[in-house]
Amino acid sequence: DGPNQVRCWIDVKPTIMLSANNYLNLTTHPKVVEATIAATKKYGAGSGSVRAIAGTMDIHLDAERKVAEFKKVEASLIYSAGYTANVGL
């Protein structure tokens, strides 16, 4: 019970959780939680739909700019899942 953690218990054995997409345990990092609360207050609790249907929001463009800066590249694209990234390429 509670937030996803990097480790979980399966059949009374500690196990590394690889199915939760939380490998770095960022979902409980205080800065991530704080940013999530701020974004939820501004944008609401749901995206409404995928970007291709609901449209591009300022938060998408801002995140892509930040990723490009971090990676020191001209531009970046953020996809909602690994599958959609592969389809998009």
Phi and psi restraints in degrees (range 20) as a CNS / XPLOR table:
assign (resid 1 and name C) (resid 2 and name N)
       (resid 2 and name CA) (resid 2 and name C) 1.0 110.2 20.0 2
assign (resid 2 and name N) (resid 2 and name CA)
       (resid 2 and name C) (resid 3 and name N) 1.0 -169.4 20.0 2
assign (resid 2 and name C) (resid 3 and name N)
       (resid 3 and name CA) (resid 3 and name C) 1.0 -65.2 20.0 2
assign (resid 3 and name N) (resid 3 and name CA)
       (resid 3 and name C) (resid 4 and name N) 1.0 155.0 20.0 2
assign (resid 3 and name C) (resid 4 and name N)
       (resid 4 and name CA) (resid 4 and name C) 1.0 -60.4 20.0 2
assign (resid 4 and name N) (resid 4 and name CA)
       (resid 4 and name C) (resid 5 and name N) 1.0 138.1 20.0 2
assign (resid 4 and name C) (resid 5 and name N)
       (resid 5 and name CA) (resid 5 and name C) 1.0 -120.8 20.0 2
assign (resid 5 and name N) (resid 5 and name CA)
       (resid 5 and name C) (resid 6 and name N) 1.0 164.6 20.0 2
assign (resid 5 and name C) (resid 6 and name N)
       (resid 6 and name CA) (resid 6 and name C) 1.0 -68.1 20.0 2
assign (resid 6 and name N) (resid 6 and name CA)
       (resid 6 and name C) (resid 7 and name N) 1.0 -33.0 20.0 2
assign (resid 6 and name C) (resid 7 and name N)
       (resid 7 and name CA) (resid 7 and name C) 1.0 -115.0 20.0 2
assign (resid 7 and name N) (resid 7 and name CA)
       (resid 7 and name C) (resid 8 and name N) 1.0 146.5 20.0 2
assign (resid 7 and name C) (resid 8 and name N)
       (resid 8 and name CA) (resid 8 and name C) 1.0 -140.1 20.0 2
assign (resid 8 and name N) (resid 8 and name CA)
       (resid 8 and name C) (resid 9 and name N) 1.0 174.8 20.0 2
assign (resid 8 and name C) (resid 9 and name N)
       (resid 9 and name CA) (resid 9 and name C) 1.0 -111.2 20.0 2
assign (resid 9 and name N) (resid 9 and name CA)
       (resid 9 and name C) (resid 10 and name N) 1.0 125.2 20.0 2
assign (resid 9 and name C) (resid 10 and name N)
       (resid 10 and name CA) (resid 10 and name C) 1.0 -127.3 20.0 2
assign (resid 10 and name N) (resid 10 and name CA)
       (resid 10 and name C) (resid 11 and name N) 1.0 123.9 20.0 2
assign (resid 10 and name C) (resid 11 and name N)
       (resid 11 and name CA) (resid 11 and name C) 1.0 50.1 20.0 2
assign (resid 11 and name N) (resid 11 and name CA)
       (resid 11 and name C) (resid 12 and name N) 1.0 45.3 20.0 2
assign (resid 11 and name C) (resid 12 and name N)
       (resid 12 and name CA) (resid 12 and name C) 1.0 65.5 20.0 2
assign (resid 12 and name N) (resid 12 and name CA)
       (resid 12 and name C) (resid 13 and name N) 1.0 18.2 20.0 2
assign (resid 12 and name C) (resid 13 and name N)
       (resid 13 and name CA) (resid 13 and name C) 1.0 -119.6 20.0 2
assign (resid 13 and name N) (resid 13 and name CA)
       (resid 13 and name C) (resid 14 and name N) 1.0 136.0 20.0 2
assign (resid 13 and name C) (resid 14 and name N)
       (resid 14 and name CA) (resid 14 and name C) 1.0 -67.1 20.0 2
assign (resid 14 and name N) (resid 14 and name CA)
       (resid 14 and name C) (resid 15 and name N) 1.0 133.8 20.0 2
assign (resid 14 and name C) (resid 15 and name N)
       (resid 15 and name CA) (resid 15 and name C) 1.0 -136.0 20.0 2
assign (resid 15 and name N) (resid 15 and name CA)
       (resid 15 and name C) (resid 16 and name N) 1.0 143.0 20.0 2
assign (resid 15 and name C) (resid 16 and name N)
       (resid 16 and name CA) (resid 16 and name C) 1.0 -78.1 20.0 2
assign (resid 16 and name N) (resid 16 and name CA)
       (resid 16 and name C) (resid 17 and name N) 1.0 126.2 20.0 2
assign (resid 16 and name C) (resid 17 and name N)
       (resid 17 and name CA) (resid 17 and name C) 1.0 -85.2 20.0 2
assign (resid 17 and name N) (resid 17 and name CA)
       (resid 17 and name C) (resid 18 and name N) 1.0 110.5 20.0 2
assign (resid 17 and name C) (resid 18 and name N)
       (resid 18 and name CA) (resid 18 and name C) 1.0 -106.9 20.0 2
assign (resid 18 and name N) (resid 18 and name CA)
       (resid 18 and name C) (resid 19 and name N) 1.0 -1.1 20.0 2
assign (resid 18 and name C) (resid 19 and name N)
       (resid 19 and name CA) (resid 19 and name C) 1.0 -97.5 20.0 2
assign (resid 19 and name N) (resid 19 and name CA)
       (resid 19 and name C) (resid 20 and name N) 1.0 0.4 20.0 2
assign (resid 19 and name C) (resid 20 and name N)
       (resid 20 and name CA) (resid 20 and name C) 1.0 -102.1 20.0 2
assign (resid 20 and name N) (resid 20 and name CA)
       (resid 20 and name C) (resid 21 and name N) 1.0 1.9 20.0 2
assign (resid 20 and name C) (resid 21 and name N)
       (resid 21 and name CA) (resid 21 and name C) 1.0 53.2 20.0 2
assign (resid 21 and name N) (resid 21 and name CA)
       (resid 21 and name C) (resid 22 and name N) 1.0 38.1 20.0 2
assign (resid 21 and name C) (resid 22 and name N)
       (resid 22 and name CA) (resid 22 and name C) 1.0 -132.0 20.0 2
assign (resid 22 and name N) (resid 22 and name CA)
       (resid 22 and name C) (resid 23 and name N) 1.0 41.0 20.0 2
assign (resid 22 and name C) (resid 23 and name N)
       (resid 23 and name CA) (resid 23 and name C) 1.0 -58.5 20.0 2
assign (resid 23 and name N) (resid 23 and name CA)
       (resid 23 and name C) (resid 24 and name N) 1.0 -34.5 20.0 2
assign (resid 23 and name C) (resid 24 and name N)
       (resid 24 and name CA) (resid 24 and name C) 1.0 -93.8 20.0 2
assign (resid 24 and name N) (resid 24 and name CA)
       (resid 24 and name C) (resid 25 and name N) 1.0 2.9 20.0 2
assign (resid 24 and name C) (resid 25 and name N)
       (resid 25 and name CA) (resid 25 and name C) 1.0 60.0 20.0 2
assign (resid 25 and name N) (resid 25 and name CA)
       (resid 25 and name C) (resid 26 and name N) 1.0 34.9 20.0 2
assign (resid 25 and name C) (resid 26 and name N)
       (resid 26 and name CA) (resid 26 and name C) 1.0 -78.6 20.0 2
assign (resid 26 and name N) (resid 26 and name CA)
       (resid 26 and name C) (resid 27 and name N) 1.0 -18.1 20.0 2
assign (resid 26 and name C) (resid 27 and name N)
       (resid 27 and name CA) (resid 27 and name C) 1.0 -65.2 20.0 2
assign (resid 27 and name N) (resid 27 and name CA)
       (resid 27 and name C) (resid 28 and name N) 1.0 -18.0 20.0 2
assign (resid 27 and name C) (resid 28 and name N)
       (resid 28 and name CA) (resid 28 and name C) 1.0 -113.2 20.0 2
assign (resid 28 and name N) (resid 28 and name CA)
       (resid 28 and name C) (resid 29 and name N) 1.0 6.3 20.0 2
assign (resid 28 and name C) (resid 29 and name N)
       (resid 29 and name CA) (resid 29 and name C) 1.0 -67.3 20.0 2
assign (resid 29 and name N) (resid 29 and name CA)
       (resid 29 and name C) (resid 30 and name N) 1.0 133.0 20.0 2
assign (resid 29 and name C) (resid 30 and name N)
       (resid 30 and name CA) (resid 30 and name C) 1.0 -54.0 20.0 2
assign (resid 30 and name N) (resid 30 and name CA)
       (resid 30 and name C) (resid 31 and name N) 1.0 -39.2 20.0 2
assign (resid 30 and name C) (resid 31 and name N)
       (resid 31 and name CA) (resid 31 and name C) 1.0 -67.9 20.0 2
assign (resid 31 and name N) (resid 31 and name CA)
       (resid 31 and name C) (resid 32 and name N) 1.0 -37.0 20.0 2
assign (resid 31 and name C) (resid 32 and name N)
       (resid 32 and name CA) (resid 32 and name C) 1.0 -68.7 20.0 2
assign (resid 32 and name N) (resid 32 and name CA)
       (resid 32 and name C) (resid 33 and name N) 1.0 -43.8 20.0 2
assign (resid 32 and name C) (resid 33 and name N)
       (resid 33 and name CA) (resid 33 and name C) 1.0 -62.1 20.0 2
assign (resid 33 and name N) (resid 33 and name CA)
       (resid 33 and name C) (resid 34 and name N) 1.0 -43.9 20.0 2
assign (resid 33 and name C) (resid 34 and name N)
       (resid 34 and name CA) (resid 34 and name C) 1.0 -62.2 20.0 2
assign (resid 34 and name N) (resid 34 and name CA)
       (resid 34 and name C) (resid 35 and name N) 1.0 -44.4 20.0 2
assign (resid 34 and name C) (resid 35 and name N)
       (resid 35 and name CA) (resid 35 and name C) 1.0 -66.2 20.0 2
assign (resid 35 and name N) (resid 35 and name CA)
       (resid 35 and name C) (resid 36 and name N) 1.0 -36.1 20.0 2
assign (resid 35 and name C) (resid 36 and name N)
       (resid 36 and name CA) (resid 36 and name C) 1.0 -65.3 20.0 2
assign (resid 36 and name N) (resid 36 and name CA)
       (resid 36 and name C) (resid 37 and name N) 1.0 -42.3 20.0 2
assign (resid 36 and name C) (resid 37 and name N)
       (resid 37 and name CA) (resid 37 and name C) 1.0 -63.1 20.0 2
assign (resid 37 and name N) (resid 37 and name CA)
       (resid 37 and name C) (resid 38 and name N) 1.0 -44.5 20.0 2
assign (resid 37 and name C) (resid 38 and name N)
       (resid 38 and name CA) (resid 38 and name C) 1.0 -62.8 20.0 2
assign (resid 38 and name N) (resid 38 and name CA)
       (resid 38 and name C) (resid 39 and name N) 1.0 -43.5 20.0 2
assign (resid 38 and name C) (resid 39 and name N)
       (resid 39 and name CA) (resid 39 and name C) 1.0 -66.5 20.0 2
assign (resid 39 and name N) (resid 39 and name CA)
       (resid 39 and name C) (resid 40 and name N) 1.0 -38.0 20.0 2
assign (resid 39 and name C) (resid 40 and name N)
       (resid 40 and name CA) (resid 40 and name C) 1.0 -64.8 20.0 2
assign (resid 40 and name N) (resid 40 and name CA)
       (resid 40 and name C) (resid 41 and name N) 1.0 -40.1 20.0 2
assign (resid 40 and name C) (resid 41 and name N)
       (resid 41 and name CA) (resid 41 and name C) 1.0 -64.0 20.0 2
assign (resid 41 and name N) (resid 41 and name CA)
       (resid 41 and name C) (resid 42 and name N) 1.0 -36.0 20.0 2
assign (resid 41 and name C) (resid 42 and name N)
       (resid 42 and name CA) (resid 42 and name C) 1.0 -81.5 20.0 2
assign (resid 42 and name N) (resid 42 and name CA)
       (resid 42 and name C) (resid 43 and name N) 1.0 -43.5 20.0 2
assign (resid 42 and name C) (resid 43 and name N)
       (resid 43 and name CA) (resid 43 and name C) 1.0 -107.2 20.0 2
assign (resid 43 and name N) (resid 43 and name CA)
       (resid 43 and name C) (resid 44 and name N) 1.0 -12.6 20.0 2
assign (resid 43 and name C) (resid 44 and name N)
       (resid 44 and name CA) (resid 44 and name C) 1.0 96.0 20.0 2
assign (resid 44 and name N) (resid 44 and name CA)
       (resid 44 and name C) (resid 45 and name N) 1.0 179.5 20.0 2
assign (resid 44 and name C) (resid 45 and name N)
       (resid 45 and name CA) (resid 45 and name C) 1.0 -89.7 20.0 2
assign (resid 45 and name N) (resid 45 and name CA)
       (resid 45 and name C) (resid 46 and name N) 1.0 -9.0 20.0 2
assign (resid 45 and name C) (resid 46 and name N)
       (resid 46 and name CA) (resid 46 and name C) 1.0 -136.0 20.0 2
assign (resid 46 and name N) (resid 46 and name CA)
       (resid 46 and name C) (resid 47 and name N) 1.0 150.2 20.0 2
assign (resid 46 and name C) (resid 47 and name N)
       (resid 47 and name CA) (resid 47 and name C) 1.0 -77.3 20.0 2
assign (resid 47 and name N) (resid 47 and name CA)
       (resid 47 and name C) (resid 48 and name N) 1.0 -16.0 20.0 2
assign (resid 47 and name C) (resid 48 and name N)
       (resid 48 and name CA) (resid 48 and name C) 1.0 88.8 20.0 2
assign (resid 48 and name N) (resid 48 and name CA)
       (resid 48 and name C) (resid 49 and name N) 1.0 -41.8 20.0 2
assign (resid 48 and name C) (resid 49 and name N)
       (resid 49 and name CA) (resid 49 and name C) 1.0 180.0 20.0 2
assign (resid 49 and name N) (resid 49 and name CA)
       (resid 49 and name C) (resid 50 and name N) 1.0 -178.5 20.0 2
assign (resid 49 and name C) (resid 50 and name N)
       (resid 50 and name CA) (resid 50 and name C) 1.0 -69.2 20.0 2
assign (resid 50 and name N) (resid 50 and name CA)
       (resid 50 and name C) (resid 51 and name N) 1.0 160.3 20.0 2
assign (resid 50 and name C) (resid 51 and name N)
       (resid 51 and name CA) (resid 51 and name C) 1.0 -57.6 20.0 2
assign (resid 51 and name N) (resid 51 and name CA)
       (resid 51 and name C) (resid 52 and name N) 1.0 -37.8 20.0 2
assign (resid 51 and name C) (resid 52 and name N)
       (resid 52 and name CA) (resid 52 and name C) 1.0 -63.4 20.0 2
assign (resid 52 and name N) (resid 52 and name CA)
       (resid 52 and name C) (resid 53 and name N) 1.0 -26.9 20.0 2
assign (resid 52 and name C) (resid 53 and name N)
       (resid 53 and name CA) (resid 53 and name C) 1.0 -98.0 20.0 2
assign (resid 53 and name N) (resid 53 and name CA)
       (resid 53 and name C) (resid 54 and name N) 1.0 -46.4 20.0 2
assign (resid 53 and name C) (resid 54 and name N)
       (resid 54 and name CA) (resid 54 and name C) 1.0 -84.9 20.0 2
assign (resid 54 and name N) (resid 54 and name CA)
       (resid 54 and name C) (resid 55 and name N) 1.0 -14.4 20.0 2
assign (resid 54 and name C) (resid 55 and name N)
       (resid 55 and name CA) (resid 55 and name C) 1.0 98.1 20.0 2
assign (resid 55 and name N) (resid 55 and name CA)
       (resid 55 and name C) (resid 56 and name N) 1.0 167.9 20.0 2
assign (resid 55 and name C) (resid 56 and name N)
       (resid 56 and name CA) (resid 56 and name C) 1.0 -89.4 20.0 2
assign (resid 56 and name N) (resid 56 and name CA)
       (resid 56 and name C) (resid 57 and name N) 1.0 132.6 20.0 2
assign (resid 56 and name C) (resid 57 and name N)
       (resid 57 and name CA) (resid 57 and name C) 1.0 -108.9 20.0 2
assign (resid 57 and name N) (resid 57 and name CA)
       (resid 57 and name C) (resid 58 and name N) 1.0 163.5 20.0 2
assign (resid 57 and name C) (resid 58 and name N)
       (resid 58 and name CA) (resid 58 and name C) 1.0 -57.9 20.0 2
assign (resid 58 and name N) (resid 58 and name CA)
       (resid 58 and name C) (resid 59 and name N) 1.0 -32.4 20.0 2
assign (resid 58 and name C) (resid 59 and name N)
       (resid 59 and name CA) (resid 59 and name C) 1.0 -66.3 20.0 2
assign (resid 59 and name N) (resid 59 and name CA)
       (resid 59 and name C) (resid 60 and name N) 1.0 -33.5 20.0 2
assign (resid 59 and name C) (resid 60 and name N)
       (resid 60 and name CA) (resid 60 and name C) 1.0 -63.3 20.0 2
assign (resid 60 and name N) (resid 60 and name CA)
       (resid 60 and name C) (resid 61 and name N) 1.0 -50.4 20.0 2
assign (resid 60 and name C) (resid 61 and name N)
       (resid 61 and name CA) (resid 61 and name C) 1.0 -64.3 20.0 2
assign (resid 61 and name N) (resid 61 and name CA)
       (resid 61 and name C) (resid 62 and name N) 1.0 -39.6 20.0 2
assign (resid 61 and name C) (resid 62 and name N)
       (resid 62 and name CA) (resid 62 and name C) 1.0 -63.7 20.0 2
assign (resid 62 and name N) (resid 62 and name CA)
       (resid 62 and name C) (resid 63 and name N) 1.0 -44.4 20.0 2
assign (resid 62 and name C) (resid 63 and name N)
       (resid 63 and name CA) (resid 63 and name C) 1.0 -63.5 20.0 2
assign (resid 63 and name N) (resid 63 and name CA)
       (resid 63 and name C) (resid 64 and name N) 1.0 -41.2 20.0 2
assign (resid 63 and name C) (resid 64 and name N)
       (resid 64 and name CA) (resid 64 and name C) 1.0 -66.4 20.0 2
assign (resid 64 and name N) (resid 64 and name CA)
       (resid 64 and name C) (resid 65 and name N) 1.0 -37.4 20.0 2
assign (resid 64 and name C) (resid 65 and name N)
       (resid 65 and name CA) (resid 65 and name C) 1.0 -63.1 20.0 2
assign (resid 65 and name N) (resid 65 and name CA)
       (resid 65 and name C) (resid 66 and name N) 1.0 -43.4 20.0 2
assign (resid 65 and name C) (resid 66 and name N)
       (resid 66 and name CA) (resid 66 and name C) 1.0 -65.5 20.0 2
assign (resid 66 and name N) (resid 66 and name CA)
       (resid 66 and name C) (resid 67 and name N) 1.0 -39.5 20.0 2
assign (resid 66 and name C) (resid 67 and name N)
       (resid 67 and name CA) (resid 67 and name C) 1.0 -64.8 20.0 2
assign (resid 67 and name N) (resid 67 and name CA)
       (resid 67 and name C) (resid 68 and name N) 1.0 -43.3 20.0 2
assign (resid 67 and name C) (resid 68 and name N)
       (resid 68 and name CA) (resid 68 and name C) 1.0 -61.5 20.0 2
assign (resid 68 and name N) (resid 68 and name CA)
       (resid 68 and name C) (resid 69 and name N) 1.0 -42.9 20.0 2
assign (resid 68 and name C) (resid 69 and name N)
       (resid 69 and name CA) (resid 69 and name C) 1.0 -61.4 20.0 2
assign (resid 69 and name N) (resid 69 and name CA)
       (resid 69 and name C) (resid 70 and name N) 1.0 -45.9 20.0 2
assign (resid 69 and name C) (resid 70 and name N)
       (resid 70 and name CA) (resid 70 and name C) 1.0 -61.8 20.0 2
assign (resid 70 and name N) (resid 70 and name CA)
       (resid 70 and name C) (resid 71 and name N) 1.0 -41.7 20.0 2
assign (resid 70 and name C) (resid 71 and name N)
       (resid 71 and name CA) (resid 71 and name C) 1.0 -85.4 20.0 2
assign (resid 71 and name N) (resid 71 and name CA)
       (resid 71 and name C) (resid 72 and name N) 1.0 -4.4 20.0 2
assign (resid 71 and name C) (resid 72 and name N)
       (resid 72 and name CA) (resid 72 and name C) 1.0 56.8 20.0 2
assign (resid 72 and name N) (resid 72 and name CA)
       (resid 72 and name C) (resid 73 and name N) 1.0 49.2 20.0 2
assign (resid 72 and name C) (resid 73 and name N)
       (resid 73 and name CA) (resid 73 and name C) 1.0 -126.3 20.0 2
assign (resid 73 and name N) (resid 73 and name CA)
       (resid 73 and name C) (resid 74 and name N) 1.0 167.4 20.0 2
assign (resid 73 and name C) (resid 74 and name N)
       (resid 74 and name CA) (resid 74 and name C) 1.0 -66.4 20.0 2
assign (resid 74 and name N) (resid 74 and name CA)
       (resid 74 and name C) (resid 75 and name N) 1.0 -40.6 20.0 2
assign (resid 74 and name C) (resid 75 and name N)
       (resid 75 and name CA) (resid 75 and name C) 1.0 -156.1 20.0 2
assign (resid 75 and name N) (resid 75 and name CA)
       (resid 75 and name C) (resid 76 and name N) 1.0 166.4 20.0 2
assign (resid 75 and name C) (resid 76 and name N)
       (resid 76 and name CA) (resid 76 and name C) 1.0 -145.2 20.0 2
assign (resid 76 and name N) (resid 76 and name CA)
       (resid 76 and name C) (resid 77 and name N) 1.0 160.9 20.0 2
assign (resid 76 and name C) (resid 77 and name N)
       (resid 77 and name CA) (resid 77 and name C) 1.0 -125.9 20.0 2
assign (resid 77 and name N) (resid 77 and name CA)
       (resid 77 and name C) (resid 78 and name N) 1.0 136.7 20.0 2
assign (resid 77 and name C) (resid 78 and name N)
       (resid 78 and name CA) (resid 78 and name C) 1.0 -110.4 20.0 2
assign (resid 78 and name N) (resid 78 and name CA)
       (resid 78 and name C) (resid 79 and name N) 1.0 127.8 20.0 2
assign (resid 78 and name C) (resid 79 and name N)
       (resid 79 and name CA) (resid 79 and name C) 1.0 -108.4 20.0 2
assign (resid 79 and name N) (resid 79 and name CA)
       (resid 79 and name C) (resid 80 and name N) 1.0 157.2 20.0 2
assign (resid 79 and name C) (resid 80 and name N)
       (resid 80 and name CA) (resid 80 and name C) 1.0 -80.3 20.0 2
assign (resid 80 and name N) (resid 80 and name CA)
       (resid 80 and name C) (resid 81 and name N) 1.0 -14.6 20.0 2
assign (resid 80 and name C) (resid 81 and name N)
       (resid 81 and name CA) (resid 81 and name C) 1.0 -157.6 20.0 2
assign (resid 81 and name N) (resid 81 and name CA)
       (resid 81 and name C) (resid 82 and name N) 1.0 157.0 20.0 2
assign (resid 81 and name C) (resid 82 and name N)
       (resid 82 and name CA) (resid 82 and name C) 1.0 -58.5 20.0 2
assign (resid 82 and name N) (resid 82 and name CA)
       (resid 82 and name C) (resid 83 and name N) 1.0 -38.6 20.0 2
assign (resid 82 and name C) (resid 83 and name N)
       (resid 83 and name CA) (resid 83 and name C) 1.0 -60.4 20.0 2
assign (resid 83 and name N) (resid 83 and name CA)
       (resid 83 and name C) (resid 84 and name N) 1.0 -45.8 20.0 2
assign (resid 83 and name C) (resid 84 and name N)
       (resid 84 and name CA) (resid 84 and name C) 1.0 -68.3 20.0 2
assign (resid 84 and name N) (resid 84 and name CA)
       (resid 84 and name C) (resid 85 and name N) 1.0 -29.9 20.0 2
assign (resid 84 and name C) (resid 85 and name N)
       (resid 85 and name CA) (resid 85 and name C) 1.0 -65.1 20.0 2
assign (resid 85 and name N) (resid 85 and name CA)
       (resid 85 and name C) (resid 86 and name N) 1.0 -43.4 20.0 2
assign (resid 85 and name C) (resid 86 and name N)
       (resid 86 and name CA) (resid 86 and name C) 1.0 -64.9 20.0 2
assign (resid 86 and name N) (resid 86 and name CA)
       (resid 86 and name C) (resid 87 and name N) 1.0 -40.9 20.0 2
assign (resid 86 and name C) (resid 87 and name N)
       (resid 87 and name CA) (resid 87 and name C) 1.0 -65.2 20.0 2
assign (resid 87 and name N) (resid 87 and name CA)
       (resid 87 and name C) (resid 88 and name N) 1.0 -39.4 20.0 2
assign (resid 87 and name C) (resid 88 and name N)
       (resid 88 and name CA) (resid 88 and name C) 1.0 -69.1 20.0 2
assign (resid 88 and name N) (resid 88 and name CA)
       (resid 88 and name C) (resid 89 and name N) 1.0 -24.1 20.0 2
